Amino acid sequence: MGKGDKKTRRGKITMGTFGVRRPRKKTKPFVVVKKKATTTAKATEDNPKTATKAKPKQL
């Protein structure tokens, strides 16, 4: 019972194999998080401090 034994945990680690004694780790599901679209027009209407002033056109 040791590194050369195929049925022990240490032997499976040495050989690089998996089985009942050394199961593979479960992978977590991959979740994609969608970002909300920001609208600049709404932010300028609600908060006058963040709104930029319109420059007069020069002729």
Buried (B, 14 or more C-beta within 10 A) or exposed (E): EEEEEEEBEBBBEBBEEEEEBBEEEEEEEEEEEEEEEEEEEEEEEEEEEEEEEEEEEEE
